[in-house]
Amino acid sequence: MCLRRALFAIWMIPLCAGAANAQFQQAPPQEAPACAQEFFKLRDDAEKKAAAIRAAGERKAPPNEVCPLFNMFVAAQTKMLKYTSENSVWCGIPPQVAESLKKGLAQTSEIRTKVCRAAAAPQQQPGPSLSDALSSPVPNSNNIKTGRGTFDTLTGSPLGK
């Protein structure tokens, strides 16, 4: 369930950056401002890290492997949010982009916390299966009694002496 939320949060990055992308698409690609190029570098880095988490989710990687990926992804999102908030005025980044990035970062941080807690928790040993619980004990030399029992009628009365 956590990985589903993680994948949802990861897919939020292109949506968050979409408004800024539309803002910068007005200029021809070769004349993109330096601030736009830097923003796109940060966005591409975050998307690569999101793709790594997505790939880990598809192959059902354990939480102790996914936790470092989430840490790197949150760091990339934080850099992108910091750049957006510092350069929004002179670079022309709409305030909606920063708000979307903040929401996405909050969701990703929450998921990262859950995944890293699951990774830090000790692995539980699986309990006995139903067939183990219902099967009879295996006889061995410790649980076989020899000698006279209650219903030993070969040598005398079953009621005893």
CNS distance restraints for C-alpha pairs under 8 A (distance, minus, plus):
assign (resid   1 and name CA) (resid   5 and name CA) 6.55 0.50 0.50
assign (resid   2 and name CA) (resid   6 and name CA) 6.10 0.50 0.50
assign (resid   2 and name CA) (resid 111 and name CA) 6.54 0.50 0.50
assign (resid   2 and name CA) (resid 114 and name CA) 7.35 0.50 0.50
assign (resid   2 and name CA) (resid 115 and name CA) 6.97 0.50 0.50
assign (resid   3 and name CA) (resid   7 and name CA) 6.05 0.50 0.50
assign (resid   3 and name CA) (resid  57 and name CA) 6.21 0.50 0.50
assign (resid   4 and name CA) (resid   8 and name CA) 6.26 0.50 0.50
assign (resid   5 and name CA) (resid   9 and name CA) 6.17 0.50 0.50
assign (resid   5 and name CA) (resid 111 and name CA) 7.05 0.50 0.50
assign (resid   6 and name CA) (resid  10 and name CA) 6.09 0.50 0.50
assign (resid   6 and name CA) (resid 108 and name CA) 6.71 0.50 0.50
assign (resid   6 and name CA) (resid 111 and name CA) 6.16 0.50 0.50
assign (resid   7 and name CA) (resid  11 and name CA) 6.25 0.50 0.50
assign (resid   7 and name CA) (resid  53 and name CA) 7.70 0.50 0.50
assign (resid   7 and name CA) (resid  54 and name CA) 6.20 0.50 0.50
assign (resid   7 and name CA) (resid  57 and name CA) 7.91 0.50 0.50
assign (resid   8 and name CA) (resid  12 and name CA) 6.59 0.50 0.50
assign (resid   9 and name CA) (resid  13 and name CA) 7.39 0.50 0.50
assign (resid   9 and name CA) (resid 104 and name CA) 6.27 0.50 0.50
assign (resid   9 and name CA) (resid 107 and name CA) 6.44 0.50 0.50
assign (resid   9 and name CA) (resid 108 and name CA) 5.88 0.50 0.50
assign (resid  10 and name CA) (resid  47 and name CA) 7.90 0.50 0.50
assign (resid  10 and name CA) (resid  50 and name CA) 5.49 0.50 0.50
assign (resid  10 and name CA) (resid  54 and name CA) 7.85 0.50 0.50
assign (resid  10 and name CA) (resid 108 and name CA) 7.66 0.50 0.50
assign (resid  11 and name CA) (resid  15 and name CA) 7.23 0.50 0.50
assign (resid  11 and name CA) (resid  50 and name CA) 7.97 0.50 0.50
assign (resid  12 and name CA) (resid  16 and name CA) 5.99 0.50 0.50
assign (resid  12 and name CA) (resid 104 and name CA) 6.42 0.50 0.50
assign (resid  13 and name CA) (resid  17 and name CA) 6.08 0.50 0.50
assign (resid  13 and name CA) (resid  43 and name CA) 7.81 0.50 0.50
assign (resid  13 and name CA) (resid  46 and name CA) 7.73 0.50 0.50
assign (resid  13 and name CA) (resid  47 and name CA) 7.15 0.50 0.50
assign (resid  13 and name CA) (resid 101 and name CA) 7.46 0.50 0.50
assign (resid  13 and name CA) (resid 104 and name CA) 7.18 0.50 0.50
assign (resid  14 and name CA) (resid  18 and name CA) 5.74 0.50 0.50
assign (resid  14 and name CA) (resid  47 and name CA) 7.81 0.50 0.50
assign (resid  15 and name CA) (resid  19 and name CA) 7.52 0.50 0.50
assign (resid  16 and name CA) (resid  20 and name CA) 7.97 0.50 0.50
assign (resid  16 and name CA) (resid  97 and name CA) 5.74 0.50 0.50
assign (resid  16 and name CA) (resid 100 and name CA) 5.22 0.50 0.50
assign (resid  16 and name CA) (resid 101 and name CA) 5.88 0.50 0.50
assign (resid  16 and name CA) (resid 104 and name CA) 7.81 0.50 0.50
assign (resid  17 and name CA) (resid  21 and name CA) 6.07 0.50 0.50
assign (resid  17 and name CA) (resid  43 and name CA) 7.32 0.50 0.50
assign (resid  17 and name CA) (resid  97 and name CA) 6.35 0.50 0.50
assign (resid  17 and name CA) (resid 101 and name CA) 7.87 0.50 0.50
assign (resid  18 and name CA) (resid  22 and name CA) 6.13 0.50 0.50
assign (resid  19 and name CA) (resid  23 and name CA) 6.28 0.50 0.50
assign (resid  19 and name CA) (resid  94 and name CA) 7.38 0.50 0.50
assign (resid  19 and name CA) (resid  96 and name CA) 7.65 0.50 0.50
assign (resid  19 and name CA) (resid  97 and name CA) 6.24 0.50 0.50
assign (resid  20 and name CA) (resid  24 and name CA) 6.33 0.50 0.50
assign (resid  20 and name CA) (resid  93 and name CA) 5.76 0.50 0.50
assign (resid  20 and name CA) (resid  94 and name CA) 6.69 0.50 0.50
assign (resid  20 and name CA) (resid  97 and name CA) 6.43 0.50 0.50
assign (resid  21 and name CA) (resid  25 and name CA) 6.14 0.50 0.50
assign (resid  22 and name CA) (resid  26 and name CA) 7.25 0.50 0.50
assign (resid  23 and name CA) (resid  92 and name CA) 7.70 0.50 0.50
assign (resid  23 and name CA) (resid  93 and name CA) 7.20 0.50 0.50
assign (resid  23 and name CA) (resid  94 and name CA) 7.95 0.50 0.50
assign (resid  24 and name CA) (resid  32 and name CA) 7.03 0.50 0.50
assign (resid  24 and name CA) (resid  36 and name CA) 6.63 0.50 0.50
assign (resid  25 and name CA) (resid  29 and name CA) 7.34 0.50 0.50
assign (resid  27 and name CA) (resid  31 and name CA) 6.32 0.50 0.50
assign (resid  27 and name CA) (resid  32 and name CA) 6.10 0.50 0.50
assign (resid  28 and name CA) (resid  32 and name CA) 6.52 0.50 0.50
assign (resid  32 and name CA) (resid  36 and name CA) 6.30 0.50 0.50
assign (resid  32 and name CA) (resid  37 and name CA) 6.68 0.50 0.50
assign (resid  33 and name CA) (resid  37 and name CA) 6.47 0.50 0.50
assign (resid  33 and name CA) (resid  91 and name CA) 7.97 0.50 0.50
assign (resid  34 and name CA) (resid  38 and name CA) 6.24 0.50 0.50
assign (resid  35 and name CA) (resid  39 and name CA) 6.18 0.50 0.50
assign (resid  35 and name CA) (resid  87 and name CA) 7.70 0.50 0.50
assign (resid  35 and name CA) (resid  91 and name CA) 5.90 0.50 0.50
assign (resid  36 and name CA) (resid  40 and name CA) 6.11 0.50 0.50
assign (resid  36 and name CA) (resid  91 and name CA) 7.20 0.50 0.50
assign (resid  37 and name CA) (resid  41 and name CA) 6.20 0.50 0.50
assign (resid  38 and name CA) (resid  42 and name CA) 6.35 0.50 0.50
assign (resid  39 and name CA) (resid  43 and name CA) 6.12 0.50 0.50
assign (resid  39 and name CA) (resid  80 and name CA) 7.00 0.50 0.50
assign (resid  39 and name CA) (resid  83 and name CA) 7.34 0.50 0.50
assign (resid  39 and name CA) (resid  84 and name CA) 7.60 0.50 0.50
assign (resid  40 and name CA) (resid  44 and name CA) 5.95 0.50 0.50
assign (resid  41 and name CA) (resid  45 and name CA) 6.19 0.50 0.50
assign (resid  42 and name CA) (resid  46 and name CA) 6.29 0.50 0.50
assign (resid  42 and name CA) (resid  76 and name CA) 7.09 0.50 0.50
assign (resid  42 and name CA) (resid  79 and name CA) 7.28 0.50 0.50
assign (resid  42 and name CA) (resid  80 and name CA) 5.70 0.50 0.50
assign (resid  43 and name CA) (resid  47 and name CA) 6.14 0.50 0.50
assign (resid  43 and name CA) (resid  80 and name CA) 6.78 0.50 0.50
assign (resid  44 and name CA) (resid  48 and name CA) 6.19 0.50 0.50
assign (resid  45 and name CA) (resid  49 and name CA) 6.42 0.50 0.50
assign (resid  45 and name CA) (resid  76 and name CA) 6.81 0.50 0.50
assign (resid  46 and name CA) (resid  50 and name CA) 6.12 0.50 0.50
assign (resid  46 and name CA) (resid  73 and name CA) 6.11 0.50 0.50
assign (resid  46 and name CA) (resid  76 and name CA) 5.24 0.50 0.50
assign (resid  46 and name CA) (resid  77 and name CA) 6.20 0.50 0.50
assign (resid  47 and name CA) (resid  51 and name CA) 6.07 0.50 0.50
assign (resid  48 and name CA) (resid  52 and name CA) 6.37 0.50 0.50
assign (resid  49 and name CA) (resid  53 and name CA) 6.50 0.50 0.50
assign (resid  49 and name CA) (resid  69 and name CA) 7.01 0.50 0.50
assign (resid  49 and name CA) (resid  72 and name CA) 6.98 0.50 0.50
assign (resid  49 and name CA) (resid  73 and name CA) 5.37 0.50 0.50
assign (resid  49 and name CA) (resid  76 and name CA) 7.91 0.50 0.50
assign (resid  50 and name CA) (resid  54 and name CA) 6.14 0.50 0.50
assign (resid  50 and name CA) (resid  73 and name CA) 6.43 0.50 0.50
assign (resid  51 and name CA) (resid  55 and name CA) 6.07 0.50 0.50
assign (resid  52 and name CA) (resid  56 and name CA) 6.21 0.50 0.50
assign (resid  52 and name CA) (resid  69 and name CA) 7.15 0.50 0.50
assign (resid  53 and name CA) (resid  57 and name CA) 6.14 0.50 0.50
assign (resid  53 and name CA) (resid  66 and name CA) 6.75 0.50 0.50
assign (resid  53 and name CA) (resid  69 and name CA) 6.18 0.50 0.50
assign (resid  53 and name CA) (resid  70 and name CA) 7.08 0.50 0.50
assign (resid  54 and name CA) (resid  58 and name CA) 6.27 0.50 0.50
assign (resid  55 and name CA) (resid  59 and name CA) 6.41 0.50 0.50
assign (resid  56 and name CA) (resid  60 and name CA) 6.05 0.50 0.50
assign (resid  56 and name CA) (resid  61 and name CA) 5.19 0.50 0.50
assign (resid  56 and name CA) (resid  66 and name CA) 6.77 0.50 0.50
assign (resid  57 and name CA) (resid  61 and name CA) 6.08 0.50 0.50
assign (resid  61 and name CA) (resid  65 and name CA) 6.39 0.50 0.50
assign (resid  61 and name CA) (resid  66 and name CA) 6.67 0.50 0.50
assign (resid  62 and name CA) (resid  66 and name CA) 6.53 0.50 0.50
assign (resid  62 and name CA) (resid 119 and name CA) 7.71 0.50 0.50
assign (resid  63 and name CA) (resid  67 and name CA) 5.89 0.50 0.50
assign (resid  63 and name CA) (resid 115 and name CA) 5.82 0.50 0.50
assign (resid  63 and name CA) (resid 116 and name CA) 6.75 0.50 0.50
assign (resid  63 and name CA) (resid 118 and name CA) 6.24 0.50 0.50
assign (resid  63 and name CA) (resid 119 and name CA) 4.76 0.50 0.50
assign (resid  64 and name CA) (resid  68 and name CA) 7.57 0.50 0.50
assign (resid  64 and name CA) (resid 116 and name CA) 7.05 0.50 0.50
assign (resid  64 and name CA) (resid 118 and name CA) 7.78 0.50 0.50
assign (resid  64 and name CA) (resid 119 and name CA) 4.42 0.50 0.50
assign (resid  64 and name CA) (resid 120 and name CA) 7.33 0.50 0.50
assign (resid  65 and name CA) (resid  69 and name CA) 7.32 0.50 0.50
assign (resid  66 and name CA) (resid  70 and name CA) 6.34 0.50 0.50
assign (resid  66 and name CA) (resid 115 and name CA) 7.35 0.50 0.50
assign (resid  67 and name CA) (resid  71 and name CA) 6.33 0.50 0.50
assign (resid  67 and name CA) (resid 112 and name CA) 6.62 0.50 0.50
assign (resid  67 and name CA) (resid 115 and name CA) 5.97 0.50 0.50
assign (resid  67 and name CA) (resid 116 and name CA) 5.08 0.50 0.50
assign (resid  67 and name CA) (resid 119 and name CA) 6.99 0.50 0.50
assign (resid  68 and name CA) (resid  72 and name CA) 6.31 0.50 0.50
assign (resid  69 and name CA) (resid  73 and name CA) 6.19 0.50 0.50
assign (resid  70 and name CA) (resid  74 and name CA) 6.05 0.50 0.50
assign (resid  70 and name CA) (resid 108 and name CA) 7.86 0.50 0.50
assign (resid  70 and name CA) (resid 112 and name CA) 5.66 0.50 0.50
assign (resid  71 and name CA) (resid  75 and name CA) 6.25 0.50 0.50
assign (resid  71 and name CA) (resid 112 and name CA) 7.07 0.50 0.50
assign (resid  72 and name CA) (resid  76 and name CA) 6.27 0.50 0.50
assign (resid  73 and name CA) (resid  77 and name CA) 6.20 0.50 0.50
assign (resid  74 and name CA) (resid  78 and name CA) 6.03 0.50 0.50
assign (resid  74 and name CA) (resid 105 and name CA) 6.76 0.50 0.50
assign (resid  74 and name CA) (resid 108 and name CA) 6.78 0.50 0.50
assign (resid  74 and name CA) (resid 109 and name CA) 6.61 0.50 0.50
assign (resid  75 and name CA) (resid  79 and name CA) 6.27 0.50 0.50
assign (resid  76 and name CA) (resid  80 and name CA) 6.28 0.50 0.50
assign (resid  77 and name CA) (resid  81 and name CA) 6.12 0.50 0.50
assign (resid  77 and name CA) (resid 101 and name CA) 7.50 0.50 0.50
assign (resid  77 and name CA) (resid 105 and name CA) 6.36 0.50 0.50
assign (resid  78 and name CA) (resid  82 and name CA) 6.02 0.50 0.50
assign (resid  78 and name CA) (resid 105 and name CA) 7.19 0.50 0.50
assign (resid  79 and name CA) (resid  83 and name CA) 6.07 0.50 0.50
assign (resid  80 and name CA) (resid  84 and name CA) 6.09 0.50 0.50
assign (resid  81 and name CA) (resid  85 and name CA) 6.08 0.50 0.50
assign (resid  81 and name CA) (resid  98 and name CA) 6.32 0.50 0.50
assign (resid  81 and name CA) (resid 101 and name CA) 6.07 0.50 0.50
assign (resid  81 and name CA) (resid 102 and name CA) 7.00 0.50 0.50
assign (resid  82 and name CA) (resid  86 and name CA) 6.07 0.50 0.50
assign (resid  83 and name CA) (resid  87 and name CA) 5.91 0.50 0.50
assign (resid  83 and name CA) (resid  88 and name CA) 7.94 0.50 0.50
assign (resid  84 and name CA) (resid  88 and name CA) 5.34 0.50 0.50
assign (resid  84 and name CA) (resid  93 and name CA) 6.97 0.50 0.50
assign (resid  84 and name CA) (resid  97 and name CA) 7.86 0.50 0.50
assign (resid  84 and name CA) (resid  98 and name CA) 6.20 0.50 0.50
assign (resid  85 and name CA) (resid  98 and name CA) 6.43 0.50 0.50
assign (resid  87 and name CA) (resid  91 and name CA) 5.67 0.50 0.50
assign (resid  87 and name CA) (resid  92 and name CA) 7.93 0.50 0.50
assign (resid  87 and name CA) (resid  93 and name CA) 7.57 0.50 0.50
assign (resid  88 and name CA) (resid  92 and name CA) 5.48 0.50 0.50
assign (resid  88 and name CA) (resid  93 and name CA) 4.56 0.50 0.50
assign (resid  88 and name CA) (resid  94 and name CA) 6.81 0.50 0.50
assign (resid  88 and name CA) (resid  95 and name CA) 7.34 0.50 0.50
assign (resid  89 and name CA) (resid  93 and name CA) 6.80 0.50 0.50
assign (resid  93 and name CA) (resid  97 and name CA) 7.03 0.50 0.50
assign (resid  94 and name CA) (resid  98 and name CA) 7.44 0.50 0.50
assign (resid  95 and name CA) (resid  99 and name CA) 6.43 0.50 0.50
assign (resid  96 and name CA) (resid 100 and name CA) 6.06 0.50 0.50
assign (resid  97 and name CA) (resid 101 and name CA) 6.09 0.50 0.50
assign (resid  98 and name CA) (resid 102 and name CA) 6.14 0.50 0.50
assign (resid  99 and name CA) (resid 103 and name CA) 6.32 0.50 0.50
assign (resid 100 and name CA) (resid 104 and name CA) 6.11 0.50 0.50
assign (resid 101 and name CA) (resid 105 and name CA) 5.94 0.50 0.50
assign (resid 102 and name CA) (resid 106 and name CA) 6.14 0.50 0.50
assign (resid 103 and name CA) (resid 107 and name CA) 6.29 0.50 0.50
assign (resid 104 and name CA) (resid 108 and name CA) 6.07 0.50 0.50
assign (resid 105 and name CA) (resid 109 and name CA) 5.93 0.50 0.50
assign (resid 106 and name CA) (resid 110 and name CA) 6.22 0.50 0.50
assign (resid 107 and name CA) (resid 111 and name CA) 6.32 0.50 0.50
assign (resid 108 and name CA) (resid 112 and name CA) 5.99 0.50 0.50
assign (resid 109 and name CA) (resid 113 and name CA) 6.14 0.50 0.50
assign (resid 110 and name CA) (resid 114 and name CA) 6.51 0.50 0.50
assign (resid 111 and name CA) (resid 115 and name CA) 6.15 0.50 0.50
assign (resid 112 and name CA) (resid 116 and name CA) 5.95 0.50 0.50
assign (resid 113 and name CA) (resid 117 and name CA) 6.06 0.50 0.50
assign (resid 114 and name CA) (resid 118 and name CA) 6.24 0.50 0.50
assign (resid 115 and name CA) (resid 119 and name CA) 6.24 0.50 0.50
assign (resid 116 and name CA) (resid 120 and name CA) 6.10 0.50 0.50
assign (resid 117 and name CA) (resid 121 and name CA) 6.13 0.50 0.50
assign (resid 128 and name CA) (resid 132 and name CA) 5.75 0.50 0.50
assign (resid 128 and name CA) (resid 133 and name CA) 6.35 0.50 0.50
assign (resid 129 and name CA) (resid 133 and name CA) 6.32 0.50 0.50
assign (resid 130 and name CA) (resid 134 and name CA) 6.16 0.50 0.50
assign (resid 131 and name CA) (resid 135 and name CA) 5.92 0.50 0.50
assign (resid 139 and name CA) (resid 143 and name CA) 6.29 0.50 0.50
assign (resid 139 and name CA) (resid 144 and name CA) 6.93 0.50 0.50
assign (resid 140 and name CA) (resid 144 and name CA) 6.63 0.50 0.50
assign (resid 148 and name CA) (resid 152 and name CA) 5.97 0.50 0.50
assign (resid 150 and name CA) (resid 158 and name CA) 6.30 0.50 0.50
assign (resid 150 and name CA) (resid 159 and name CA) 7.34 0.50 0.50
assign (resid 150 and name CA) (resid 160 and name CA) 7.76 0.50 0.50
assign (resid 151 and name CA) (resid 158 and name CA) 5.09 0.50 0.50
assign (resid 151 and name CA) (resid 159 and name CA) 7.80 0.50 0.50
assign (resid 152 and name CA) (resid 156 and name CA) 7.27 0.50 0.50
assign (resid 152 and name CA) (resid 157 and name CA) 7.71 0.50 0.50
assign (resid 152 and name CA) (resid 158 and name CA) 5.96 0.50 0.50
assign (resid 153 and name CA) (resid 157 and name CA) 5.76 0.50 0.50
assign (resid 153 and name CA) (resid 158 and name CA) 5.28 0.50 0.50
assign (resid 156 and name CA) (resid 160 and name CA) 7.59 0.50 0.50
assign (resid 157 and name CA) (resid 161 and name CA) 7.34 0.50 0.50
